[in-house]
């Protein structure tokens, strides 16, 4: 996400006196069409180059320490712990199990995002090789079991990790064993935001199938093409998955805000410390109505709360879509290209709406739940998910070419979809490709993973 834009929003600390402030807060993110951009957030697994096992925080800290000062990066600390890097327009952060995430700068087009990602990739690979580290664009840890992965020493993760034990049977797996790819997208006004929210949610099954890349867990095939999808579905029903209210054809921003208001709080921040709010199901709505410990809720609290919601699409305040697995580097810009192609053109929006908004609520939910097990083969009453994906890919490709012709991008971005064309032509996911070649020995398995999804300098 754009760091400059996000900082302007996070700085808001007004007390909340009326619900309309929550809607207005999100609408501050609106931009005119000619200023729309794209943001990529890419997580990857950090493993030992020899064994393929997850590495402890101490080794990742050394990676961050060596990157500190390179390419404009500056270390970010929580107490004495180095937990990330901040650049002028992008940041590097650590997920709970040590997964490394780049929140790339908010770019005018995907070419800019790709250049940003490649600069970062060169830095981490060069330093990582010196430290015996390997970076995998894979949606779940292939070998290391949950209890063998250490927790990142970060205050918010201590609170979340304990709460996850109360809300599902895979919450801690989500935190420590998964990695994904997110795209941040713009909107022009409340009506445009509502359309994109509704459609993005219905695209969740498409993204899980098209970008399925996590068929392994605990050293074995898991039975899923996107094990990450299954794990998220068993994490926390209050804050994960599809937002029921957004399945309505008339749903809008008010429905998202109502949903967010009724999700229990993880924490609030006071005096630069996280205050645990998980001892009771204390929602943000209750926080506004009754306060806490004599204090009222602020827009800064609201912004923090929004960052703890993990549905397939959320508002931060840009639209963030979250369904794609972590991917091999060359597939990463394809995620941005698909969403930009479908959501940044009126013709493509209408075409995608014709395909997806016509699906019944039952078909949407069924495809969603089948997508991470069956991929392209997931069936619904009208056919297969693969047929829908093929039609959407054509729409996205044409849209990106038209956006370039209309000077909305500096160069044609449609070629970023090329890696997806072969998958769609063969109706075969990255996960299925990996499973077809999965060998017997650990050494062979690790080499296959390096070939499949390992980060290289070029």
C-alpha positions in Angstrom: 0.0 0.0 0.0 1.1 3.5 -0.7 3.0 4.6 2.4 2.4 8.3 1.9 -1.3 7.8 1.5 -1.6 5.4 4.4 0.3 7.8 6.7 -2.2 10.5 6.0 -5.0 8.3 7.0 -3.3 6.7 10.1 -2.6 10.1 11.5 -6.4 10.7 12.0 -7.1 10.6 15.8 -10.5 12.3 15.9 -13.0 10.8 18.4 -15.9 9.0 16.7 -19.2 10.7 17.5 -21.4 9.4 14.6 -21.3 6.4 12.3 -21.0 8.6 9.2 -17.4 9.3 10.3 -16.5 5.7 9.6 -17.8 5.8 6.1 -16.2 9.2 5.5 -12.9 7.9 6.8 -12.8 5.1 4.1 -14.0 7.5 1.4 -10.9 9.6 2.0 -9.2 7.0 -0.1 -11.1 7.9 -3.3 -9.2 9.2 -6.3 -10.2 10.5 -9.7 -9.8 7.9 -12.5 -6.6 9.5 -14.0 -4.9 9.0 -10.6 -5.7 5.4 -10.1 -2.7 3.1 -9.4 -1.9 -0.4 -8.2 -0.2 -1.8 -5.1 1.3 -5.3 -4.6 2.0 -7.0 -1.3 4.1 -10.1 -1.6 4.8 -12.6 1.1 7.3 -15.4 0.8 8.6 -18.2 3.0 12.1 -18.0 4.4 13.8 -21.4 4.7 17.2 -22.9 5.2 18.8 -23.4 1.8 20.1 -26.9 2.7 17.2 -28.4 4.6 14.1 -26.5 3.4 13.1 -26.0 7.0 11.7 -22.7 8.4 14.4 -20.6 10.0 14.2 -18.9 13.4 13.8 -15.2 14.0 17.5 -14.8 14.8 18.5 -15.7 11.2 15.8 -13.4 9.7 16.9 -10.6 12.0 20.4 -11.0 10.6 18.9 -10.7 7.1 17.1 -7.5 8.0 20.2 -6.1 9.7 22.3 -6.6 6.6 19.6 -5.0 4.4 19.3 -2.0 6.7 20.9 0.9 4.8 20.8 -0.8 1.4 18.6 0.8 -1.2 17.1 3.3 1.2 15.9 0.8 3.7 15.9 1.8 7.4 15.4 -0.6 10.3 12.1 -0.7 12.2 12.2 -1.8 15.8 9.7 -2.9 18.5 11.7 -2.5 21.7 15.1 -4.1 20.9 13.7 -6.4 18.2 14.3 -5.5 14.6 11.0 -6.4 13.0 11.1 -4.7 9.5 12.5 -2.1 7.2 11.0 1.1 6.0 11.7 2.8 2.6 10.5 6.0 1.1 7.5 4.5 -0.5 7.5 0.8 0.5 8.2 -1.4 3.5 9.4 -4.9 4.5 7.6 -6.6 7.3 7.6 -10.0 9.0 4.5 -12.2 9.5 4.1 -14.2 12.7 6.2 -17.2 11.5 8.9 -15.1 9.9 7.4 -14.9 6.5 8.9 -11.9 4.7 6.5 -9.4 3.1 7.2 -6.5 0.7 4.5 -3.9 0.7 5.5 -2.3 -2.5 5.2 1.3 -3.4 1.8 2.4 -4.8 2.5 2.6 -8.5 1.0 4.2 -11.6 1.1 0.9 -13.4 2.2 -2.7 -13.1 5.5 -2.1 -14.9 6.5 0.2 -12.0 5.4 -2.5 -9.5 7.4 -5.1 -11.3 10.5 -3.0 -11.3 10.1 -2.3 -7.5 9.7 -6.1 -6.9 12.8 -6.9 -8.9 15.0 -4.4 -7.0 13.8 -5.9 -3.8 14.3 -9.4 -5.0 17.9 -8.7 -6.0 18.6 -7.3 -2.5 17.1 -10.2 -0.5 18.5 -12.9 -2.7 22.1 -11.6 -2.6 22.1 -11.2 1.1 20.1 -14.4 1.7 22.6 -16.5 -0.2 25.4 -15.2 2.1 23.3 -16.3 5.1 22.2 -19.7 3.7 18.6 -18.6 3.2 16.2 -19.5 0.5 13.0 -17.6 -0.4 10.0 -19.6 -1.7 6.9 -18.2 -3.4 4.7 -20.9 -2.0 1.4 -20.6 -0.1 2.3 -23.0 2.8 5.4 -24.2 4.5 6.2 -27.5 2.7 8.1 -29.3 5.4 8.2 -27.6 8.8 5.5 -28.5 11.4 3.6 -25.8 13.3 5.3 -26.3 16.7 8.8 -26.1 15.1 8.2 -22.6 13.7 9.2 -19.9 16.2 7.0 -16.8 16.8 8.1 -13.4 15.7 8.6 -11.3 18.9 5.9 -8.7 18.1 3.3 -7.5 20.6 0.2 -7.8 18.4 1.1 -11.4 17.4 1.3 -12.5 21.1 -2.3 -11.3 21.5 -3.5 -12.8 18.2 -1.9 -16.2 18.7 -3.8 -16.9 21.9 -7.1 -15.6 20.6 -6.7 -17.8 17.5 -7.0 -20.9 19.8 -10.5 -19.9 20.6 -11.8 -19.2 17.1 -10.9 -22.2 15.0 -8.6 -25.2 14.7 -6.1 -23.7 12.2 -5.6 -20.1 13.3 -2.0 -20.6 14.4 -1.3 -22.5 11.2 -2.5 -19.4 9.3 -0.2 -17.2 11.2 2.9 -19.3 11.0 2.6 -21.6 8.0 1.0 -19.6 5.2 2.0 -16.8 2.7 -0.2 -14.9 0.2 -0.2 -12.2 -2.4 -2.4 -9.1 -2.0 -3.3 -6.4 -4.5 -4.4 -2.8 -3.5 -6.8 -1.1 -5.9 -8.4 2.4 -6.2 -11.9 3.6 -6.5 -13.5 7.0 -7.4 -16.5 7.3 -5.2 -18.9 5.3 -3.0 -20.8 3.9 -6.0 -17.6 2.7 -7.7 -16.4 1.3 -4.4 -19.6 -0.7 -3.9 -19.4 -2.3 -7.4 -15.8 -3.3 -6.9 -16.4 -4.7 -3.4 -19.2 -6.9 -4.7 -17.4 -8.1 -7.7 -14.0 -8.6 -5.9 -15.7 -10.9 -3.4 -17.2 -13.0 -6.1 -13.8 -13.2 -7.7 -12.4 -14.9 -4.6 -13.0 -18.4 -6.0 -11.4 -17.4 -9.3 -8.3 -16.2 -7.5 -8.0 -19.3 -5.3 -8.2 -21.6 -8.3 -6.1 -19.6 -10.7 -3.4 -18.9 -8.2 -3.5 -22.2 -6.2 0.0 -22.9 -5.2 0.0 -24.6 -1.8 -0.6 -28.3 -2.1 1.8 -29.3 0.7 1.7 -29.2 4.5 3.9 -30.9 7.1 6.0 -32.6 4.4 3.1 -34.3 2.6 0.5 -33.5 -0.1 -2.5 -32.1 1.9 -5.4 -33.1 -0.4 -5.9 -29.4 -1.4 -4.5 -27.3 -4.2 -4.6 -24.3 -2.0 -4.1 -25.6 1.5 -3.8 -21.9 2.4 -7.5 -21.5 1.5 -8.6 -24.4 3.7 -6.5 -23.0 6.6 -8.0 -19.6 6.3 -11.5 -21.1 6.3 -10.8 -22.7 9.7 -9.2 -19.6 11.3 -11.9 -17.2 12.6 -15.4 -17.0 11.1 -15.9 -13.5 12.6 -13.2 -11.9 10.5 -12.2 -14.3 7.7 -13.8 -15.6 4.5 -16.7 -14.2 2.5 -18.7 -11.3 4.0 -22.2 -12.5 3.8 -23.7 -9.0 3.5 -21.6 -8.3 0.3 -23.2 -11.2 -1.6 -26.3 -9.1 -2.1 -26.5 -7.4 -5.5 -27.3 -4.1 -3.7 -24.5 -4.3 -1.1 -22.3 -1.3 -0.5 -19.9 0.5 1.8 -22.4 0.7 4.6 -22.7 -3.1 4.6 -18.9 -3.4 4.9 -18.8 -0.9 7.8 -21.7 -2.7 9.6 -19.7 -6.0 9.3 -16.5 -4.4 10.6 -18.4 -2.8 13.6 -19.5 -6.2 14.8 -16.2 -8.0 14.7 -14.6 -8.4 18.2 -11.6 -6.3 18.9 -8.1 -7.9 19.1 -6.5 -4.8 20.8 -6.3 -1.1 20.9 -3.1 0.9 21.1 -2.4 3.3 24.0 0.9 4.9 24.9 2.6 2.9 22.1 1.5 -0.4 23.7 -1.1 -2.9 22.6 -3.9 -3.4 25.0 -5.4 -6.9 24.9 -9.2 -6.7 24.3 -9.8 -10.4 23.7 -10.9 -11.4 27.2 -14.5 -10.8 26.1 -16.3 -10.4 22.7 -16.0 -6.6 22.8 -16.9 -5.3 19.3 -16.0 -2.0 17.8 -19.7 -1.0 17.9 -19.6 -1.5 21.7 -16.4 0.5 21.9 -18.1 3.5 20.2 -21.3 3.2 22.2 -19.7 2.7 25.7 -16.0 3.5 25.4 -13.3 1.6 27.3 -11.8 2.5 30.6 -13.1 6.0 30.3 -11.8 6.5 26.8 -13.7 6.9 23.6 -13.0 5.3 20.2 -11.0 7.3 17.7 -10.5 7.1 13.9 -7.0 5.8 14.7 -8.6 2.9 16.6 -10.8 2.3 13.6 -7.9 2.2 11.2 -6.1 -0.3 13.5 -9.2 -2.4 13.8 -9.6 -2.5 10.0 -6.1 -3.9 9.8 -7.2 -6.9 11.9 -10.0 -8.0 9.6 -9.0 -10.7 7.1 -11.9 -11.3 4.7 -11.2 -12.1 1.1 -11.6 -8.3 0.3 -11.2 -5.5 2.8 -10.8 -1.7 2.9 -7.6 -0.1 4.1 -9.0 2.3 2.8 -8.1 1.1 -0.7 -9.6 -2.1 -1.8 -7.3 -5.0 -0.9 -8.0 -8.4 -2.4 -6.4 -11.3 -0.5 -7.2 -14.6 -2.1 -4.1 -15.5 -4.1 -1.4 -17.8 -2.7 2.2 -16.7 -2.6 3.6 -17.3 -6.1 6.7 -17.8 -8.1 8.0 -14.3 -8.9 7.0 -14.2 -12.6 3.4 -15.0 -11.6 3.1 -12.1 -9.1 2.3 -9.3 -11.5 -0.3 -11.5 -13.1 -2.4 -11.1 -10.0 -2.4 -7.3 -10.3 -3.0 -7.6 -14.0 -6.1 -9.7 -13.6 -7.7 -7.4 -11.1 -6.6 -4.2 -12.8 -7.9 -5.6 -16.1 -11.3 -6.5 -14.7 -11.9 -3.6 -12.3 -10.4 -0.5 -14.0 -12.5 -0.6 -17.2 -16.2 -0.1 -17.5 -16.5 -2.6 -20.3 -14.6 -5.2 -18.3 -16.6 -4.5 -15.2 -19.8 -5.0 -17.0 -18.6 -8.2 -18.6 -17.3 -9.6 -15.3 -20.6 -8.6 -13.6 -22.6 -10.4 -16.3 -20.6 -13.6 -15.5 -20.4 -13.4 -11.8 -23.3 -11.3 -10.4 -25.8 -13.7 -12.2 -24.6 -16.6 -10.0 -26.9 -17.5 -7.1 -25.6 -17.0 -3.6 -25.5 -20.8 -3.3 -23.3 -21.2 -6.4 -21.0 -18.4 -5.2 -20.5 -20.1 -1.8 -20.2 -23.6 -3.4 -17.5 -22.5 -5.9 -15.7 -20.6 -3.2 -15.5 -23.7 -1.0 -14.5 -26.0 -3.8 -12.0 -23.7 -5.4 -9.1 -24.6 -3.1 -9.7 -28.3 -3.4 -10.7 -28.7 -7.1 -9.2 -25.7 -8.8 -10.4 -25.2 -12.4 -12.5 -28.4 -12.1 -14.7 -26.9 -9.4 -18.3 -27.3 -10.6 -21.5 -25.3 -10.1 -25.0 -25.6 -11.6 -23.9 -23.8 -14.8 -20.6 -25.5 -15.5 -17.0 -25.3 -14.2 -15.0 -22.6 -12.6 -12.4 -23.1 -15.3 -14.9 -21.9 -17.9 -15.5 -18.7 -16.0 -11.8 -18.1 -15.5 -11.1 -18.5 -19.2 -13.8 -15.9 -20.1 -12.5 -13.5 -17.4 -9.0 -13.8 -18.6 -10.0 -12.7 -22.1 -11.9 -9.7 -20.6 -8.9 -8.7 -18.5 -6.5 -9.0 -21.5 -8.6 -6.8 -23.8 -9.2 -4.3 -21.0 -5.5 -3.8 -20.3 -4.8 -3.2 -24.0 -7.6 -0.7 -24.1 -6.3 1.0 -20.9 -2.9 1.4 -22.6 -4.5 2.8 -25.8 -6.4 5.3 -23.6 -3.1 6.4 -21.9 -4.1 5.1 -18.5 -0.8 3.1 -18.3 2.6 4.0 -19.6 3.0 0.7 -21.5 0.9 -2.2 -22.4 0.4 -4.4 -19.3 -1.5 -7.3 -21.0 1.6 -9.4 -21.3 1.7 -9.8 -17.5 -1.2 -12.2 -18.0 0.9 -14.5 -20.3 1.9 -16.9 -17.5 -1.8 -17.6 -16.8 -2.7 -18.4 -20.4 -0.9 -21.7 -20.3 -2.5 -22.7 -17.0 -6.0 -21.9 -18.4 -5.3 -23.6 -21.7 -4.4 -26.8 -19.9 -6.9 -26.2 -17.0 -4.0 -27.1 -14.6 -3.0 -25.1 -11.5 0.6 -24.5 -10.3 -0.2 -26.8 -7.4 -1.1 -29.7 -9.8 2.1 -29.1 -11.8 4.1 -29.4 -8.6 2.3 -32.5 -7.4 2.8 -34.3 -10.7 6.5 -34.0 -10.3 6.8 -34.4 -6.5 9.7 -36.8 -5.8 10.5 -39.1 -2.9 13.6 -37.7 -1.2 13.9 -34.5 0.6 16.9 -33.4 -1.5 14.9 -33.9 -4.7 11.9 -32.2 -3.2 13.8 -29.1 -2.2 15.4 -28.9 -5.6 12.0 -29.1 -7.3 10.7 -26.3 -5.0 13.7 -24.1 -6.0 12.9 -24.7 -9.6 9.2 -24.2 -9.1 9.0 -21.2 -6.9 12.5 -20.2 -5.6 13.5 -16.5 -5.7 16.5 -15.8 -7.9 18.4 -12.5 -8.4 17.2 -12.5 -12.0 
